[in-house]
Amino acid sequence: MARIKVHELRQKNKTELLAQLKDLKAELALLRVAKVTGGAPNKLSKIKVVRLSIAQVLLAVATVPCQESRFIVGMCFPERVALKWASLKTEKEKKKEMYFPMRKYAIKV
């Protein structure tokens, strides 16, 4: 399998991308079996290309616009979820802020 072009992946929908991902993973499994059994060198060098293709497909799946799950904020807008979690504090952080508050210094003029 030749390298996958990213602009071709962006034109596909999510189901096609997942089907392609499944095929790539099956091919990678076959290549790994060939590696263990002492396969041809061209198959061994193909492992890198297939792994790169899998990464590209996964990235394309993650960036596909969400039409069917638009009400779940985390699936379409991960940056919103990240902002929400960034503002929350753990119990340890809360105690640290309570017992060791920011020191206030006054400068005399």
C-alpha positions in Angstrom: 0.0 0.0 0.0 1.3 3.4 -0.9 1.3 6.4 1.4 -2.0 7.9 2.0 -2.6 11.5 1.0 -4.2 13.6 3.8 -6.3 15.7 1.4 -7.9 12.4 0.2 -8.7 11.4 3.8 -10.4 14.7 4.5 -12.9 14.1 1.8 -14.1 10.8 3.3 -16.7 10.4 5.9 -16.2 8.8 9.3 -17.5 5.3 8.3 -15.1 5.1 5.3 -12.3 6.2 7.5 -13.0 3.6 10.1 -13.2 0.9 7.5 -9.8 2.0 6.1 -8.4 2.0 9.6 -9.6 -1.5 10.1 -7.9 -2.6 6.9 -4.7 -0.9 7.8 -4.6 -2.5 11.2 -5.2 -6.0 9.6 -2.3 -5.3 7.2 0.0 -4.2 10.0 -0.8 -7.5 11.8 0.1 -9.5 8.7 3.3 -7.5 8.3 4.3 -8.1 11.9 3.7 -11.9 11.5 5.9 -11.7 8.4 8.6 -10.0 10.4 8.6 -12.7 13.1 8.7 -15.5 10.5 11.6 -13.9 8.6 9.8 -12.2 5.8 11.2 -10.3 2.8 13.0 -7.0 3.6 10.5 -5.0 1.5 7.7 -6.2 3.9 9.7 -5.1 6.9 10.2 -1.6 5.5 6.5 -1.4 4.8 5.7 -1.5 8.5 6.7 2.1 8.9 4.5 3.3 6.0 1.5 1.4 7.4 2.0 2.8 10.9 2.2 6.3 9.5 -0.9 5.7 7.5 -2.8 4.5 10.6 -1.7 7.6 12.4 -3.0 9.8 9.6 -6.3 8.0 9.4 -6.7 8.4 13.2 -6.0 12.1 13.0 -8.5 12.4 10.2 -11.2 10.6 12.2 -10.5 12.9 15.2 -10.9 16.0 13.0 -14.1 14.9 11.1 -16.8 17.4 11.8 -19.4 16.1 14.2 -22.9 16.1 12.6 -24.4 13.2 14.5 -23.1 14.1 18.0 -23.3 17.9 18.0 -25.0 18.0 21.4 -22.1 16.3 23.2 -19.7 19.1 23.8 -16.6 16.9 24.3 -16.9 15.2 21.0 -17.1 18.2 18.8 -15.3 20.8 20.9 -12.5 19.2 22.9 -11.0 22.6 23.6 -14.1 23.5 25.6 -13.8 20.4 27.7 -10.1 21.2 28.2 -11.0 24.7 29.4 -13.6 23.3 31.8 -11.1 20.9 33.3 -8.4 23.5 33.5 -10.5 25.7 35.8 -11.3 22.8 38.2 -8.9 22.2 41.1 -8.2 19.0 43.1 -8.6 18.7 46.8 -4.9 19.0 47.3 -4.7 22.2 45.3 -7.6 23.7 47.3 -6.0 22.9 50.6 -2.7 24.3 49.5 -4.3 27.6 48.5 -6.2 27.7 51.7 -3.3 27.0 54.1 -0.6 28.8 52.1 -2.3 31.8 50.4 -0.4 34.2 48.1 1.6 36.6 50.2 0.7 40.3 49.9 3.4 42.8 50.1 3.0 46.5 50.4 5.7 48.9 49.2 6.2 52.1 51.1 6.7 55.2 49.0 
